[in-house]
Amino acid sequence: MYLNYPKVAGDIFLEGYKKVYYEKVKGEITKEKIDFIMNYYKEMIKLLDDPGFNKEYDESKYTGYIFGDKNLFKDGIISDMEYNYMYGSNISKIVEKSRENVILYSKLGNDYEVNKNKKIINSYENRSLTELSLTWGIEYYLRYDFSSLLIILLMILGLSSVFCNENETQMLQLIATSVNKRKTVMMKFFASFGYIVFLCSYFYLLDLLAIYIITGTDTFSNPLYSLRFFQFTPLNMSVASFLVLDFMMKIFVMLFLAGIVLLLSSYLKQTVIVFVLSVTLVSGLILLNDYQSTVLNPIALVTNYTMVNKFESINVFGLCLLKHQVCIGITGIWCFILLVIMRKRAVRWC
């Protein structure tokens, strides 16, 4: 995670931001904090207007340099403070527009659009941000996909030989005649799924710990919409709650992919073939999701931040359902179909 963490204007910028945050602006937004920010920024502008301004390192500055402090406040502190301060009034405009839409579509008899706009109102109404928090790290974590790729690769490597290894070593006949054959097969499934849970827990928790150490983020109890990327999310939950939901969605997909690998392993006789086919199939799903994310593709749940960062609904038999809800439901259907096939396949073993 640390090697892939982007250096936003360098570590100096991040350390400078943290100094200002912890020493001056952390917590509730007040007039005194706003005055400090604007006065300091104007002071930096005034110093930079002098052609002979100090270009050397100055320990009295948050970044060590006048120009650095000017950029720090303009692109960091002021921008974040403005987002939080103006969020309530900006989101209320969407609520008011949705109220108008409810009246309009009620007259037109469009029940779906009426329900959709009512849902927007319920999601966005009474929102506000009264405190400033460090959000960079956790926002980056939620959009970080590299660990998911590592988990998928390790999953395929670890599970490709689970069943086809019995064919390669000619142990299939022995298992088939064993008194504990059903127990043996079930233990393989439980061990495989336990392996997936371990991989997901290890990598995702390690990434979260790395982000916390690097950035010192303290936004876990804040609403999800306090993260700028999620400002239009329909979810009214804390960042901590969404972290749990995000983990559950990802592990759901990983278990589905693990089932595909195990199914291939039960049909084929060579581990290499299982590995190649599994990589090809999963790569195809990933490429399709990159080309066009759709609720039919379970991989979309791995990049769920693209579905929950804004209000996107789907008309399902007249019901207004959020996109990620539909994707979870369809992935559940895929899992059910996979389980039925695997159960029939297991008859051969048990």
N, C-alpha and C positions, 0 to 999 in steps of 0.2 A: 504493500500500500504506500509506504513512504517513498519508494523509488518512483512510483507513478503519480505522486501528489504534485499538482501543478504549482509552480512558484509564482504567485501573483505578484508581479513587480519585485520578485525576490523575497528572501527571508526577512530582509530589512523592513519591507512594507508590512508583512504579517506581524513582526515583533513590534513595530511602531503602532499598528492598529491596536494590538493587545494592551500596550501601555496606556494609550488614550482611553480605551474602553474601561480598563480596571481602575484607572486613577481619576477619570473625569466623567464618563457618560454612562456607565453601567446602571441598569435598572430603569426606574420610571422616568419617562420623558418629562422634563420640567423646563420652564422658561429660563432658569439659570443655566442649564446645560446647553440649551439652544443658543443663548447669548454667548457662552464661552466658545462654542464651535464656530459661530459666525465671526466673532471678534478675532479669534486666532487665525482663521482663514484670511480675513482682510489684512491682518498684520503680515502674513506671509506674502500676499499679493503686493503689499506696499514695499516690503523689503526687496522683492524681485524686480520692482520698477526701477530700482537703483542699479545702474549699469555695473557698479562696483560691489555688488552684494557678495557676501562671503560664500565661496564655492568649496571651502574646505570642511572637513568633518567638525561638527559642533555637537558636543554631548548634551547640550541643553535642548536640542531638537529631538522630537520623538523618533524620527528616522535617522537622525544624525546630519541631515542636510535641509536647507531652507526649501529647495525645490522639491525634495522628497516629501516634506511636510505639507507643502501646498497640494501635491497630487494625492497624498494620503487623505487629507480632509475633503478635497473635491470629489474624488472617485470612490472613497471609502466611507468615512464618517458621515459627511453631509448627505450623501446618496442614501445610506442606510437609515439615517434619522428621518429623512424626508419620506422614504417608503413607509416607515412605521407611523409617522405622524399623519400622513395623508391617506393611509389605507382605509380607514373607516368611511371617510367621505367619498373616496373613489368607488368602493364596493357598493355603497348605498345607491349610486347612480344606476348600477346594474339592477339592483332590487326594484327601483322605481320604474325602470324600463320594463321589467318583467311584470310588474303590476298592471301596466298599460296593456301588455300583451295578453294578460289573462282576460281583461275586459274585451279586447278585440276578438280573440279566438272564441270567447264565450258566445259572442254575437254571431260568429261564423259557424258555430257548432262543431268546432274542431277540438274534441275532448282530449286527444293526445297532447296537443300543444298547450292546452289549458293545464293539464297535469304536469307537463314538463316545466312550465313557467312557475307553477306553484312550488314545484320541487326546488327550483332555483332560488325562489324567495326564502323557503325554509332553510336552504343551505347557507345563503349569504347574509340573511337578516341578522342585525345586531352584532355584526363583527367589528372589532376594533383592536388596535395594537397600542398599548400604553407603555411598553417597556422595550428597551433596546437590548438585544442579545447577540452573542457571537454565533452566527449561523453558517459561515462559510463551510466549515468542516463537515457538518452533518448533511448539508445539501450536496456536497461532493460525494459523500459516502452513499447517499441514496441513488446517485446516478453513476455509480462505479460498477462496471460490469466484468472487469477482468477476472475477479475471483470466481465468478459464475462459470466462466470459460474453463478455468483450472479445475473446478469441481466436476464439470462435465467430462473433461479429459480423463481425470483420475477415476471417475465412475466407470467409464468405458474400459479403461485399463484393468480395473479391479474386478469387473463383473463379466467380462467377455468369456472367461473360461469356466464359469461356475457350473454349467451343465455340459457344455461340449467337451470339457476335459474328461468326463466319464467315457465319452465315445473314443477319445484319443488314447486313453489308457485301458480301454476295453473293460471298464468297471461297471458298465450299464447293466450287463446280465447279472452281475453279482448283487447290485442294488435291487434289481427287479425281483430277485428271489429272497431278499432279506426280510426278516420278520418286522424290522423297524424301518422299512422302506418309506412309509408315509412320514414318519418322524424325521427321517434324513432329509427328505425333500423340503419339508416345512422349515427345518433348521436352516437350509440354504437360503430360503426366501427371507426369513427373519434376519439372518446374518447380513444379507445383501442390503436390506432396507435399513438395518442398524448402521451399516457402513455409510450409507448416504446421509443419514441424520448426523453422524459424527463429522463427515466432511463439511456439510453445510454449517453446522454449529462452530466448528473450528475456524473456518475461513471468515465467515461473516462476523463472528465475535472478535477475531483477531483484527480485522479491518476497522471495526468500531473502536476498539481499544487504541489502535494506531492513530486514528483521526482525533480521538480525545486527547492523546498525549501531544500530538503535533499542534493542534489548534486551540485546545482548551475550551472547546465548545460547551456552552451551558444552556442549551436551548431545549433540553429533553422535555421539560414540563410545558413549554410554549405550544400554542396551537400550530398545526401543520402549516397553515397559511402565513405564519411568520417567516417562513422560508420563501424568498422572492420567486423562485421557480414554481412554487406551489400556491401562488397568491390567489388563483382562481379555482383551487381544488374544491370539490363539493363535500369533502370529508371534514367534519367538525370534530376532530380528535387531536390529541396531543402528539407531539413528535415521537415520544416514547411509545405510544399506542400504535402509531403507524409503523414504527420499527418492527414491532411484533407482527403486525399484519403483513408487512413486506417479507419478513422471514417465512411466515406460513405460506404465502403465495409461491415463493421461490422453492421451498422444500416440496411443495405439492407438485410442481413441475419436475423437479429432480427425481421424485419417486416414480412419476409417469415415465420419464426417460429411462430410468433403471428397469422398469417393467419391460420396455421394448428390447433393451439389451438382453435381459434374461430370456425373453421369448425367442429371440434370434439364437441365443446360446443353446436353447433346448432343441432347436430344429437342425442346426448345423453341426458339423463334426470337427471343424478346425477353428481354433481360437483366432488365428490371423484373419480368417474370412469374417468371423463375427465382428472383430475389431474394425475392419475396413468398412463393412456394411453399416455398422453403428455410427462411425464417424461420418460417413457419407450422408446417412439419413438425418442425423442431428445437424450437420453443416447445412443441409438443404433447408431445414426448418429455420435455422438462424438467418440464412441469406434471404429467405422469403419474408421473415419478420423485418429485416433491415430494409428490404425493398418496399414492402407495404405491410404495416402492422394490422393484423386482423384478429378478431375474437376467436376465429376458428383455429388459430395457431397457439398451442399451449406455451410456446416460447415467449409470447407477448407478456406473460405474467412475470417473466424474469426482468423485463424492462417495463414493469408496471408503472413507473413514474411518468411515462408518456401517456398513460390512460387516466391517471388520477390527478394530474397537475391542472386539469381544466374540466369544466362540466361537459361531458360527452355522454349522451344517452342514446339508447336504442329502443325502437318500438317493437316490443315482444307481445304480440296478440293484444295490442292496445295498452299494454303496461309500459310505463316509462322507467326503464332500468338503466343504471349506470353501466358504462362500457366494461369496467373491470368486473362487475357483478356477472354480466353475461359471459365474459371470458372464463371466469371461475366455474360457472355452470357448465359450459361446453367442455372445458377440460375435465370436469367431473364425469361427463358422459363418455369422453374418450377413455378415461380410466376404467369406467364400468365395462365398456366393450373389451378393453384389454384384459381385465380380470376374468371375464367370461371365457375368452380365448385361452388364457393361461390355465384356467381351471380344467378346461377340456384337455389341454395338452398335458396337464399333470396326471391324468388318468393313466397315461402310458408309463409314468414313473411309479405311481402308487398302486 
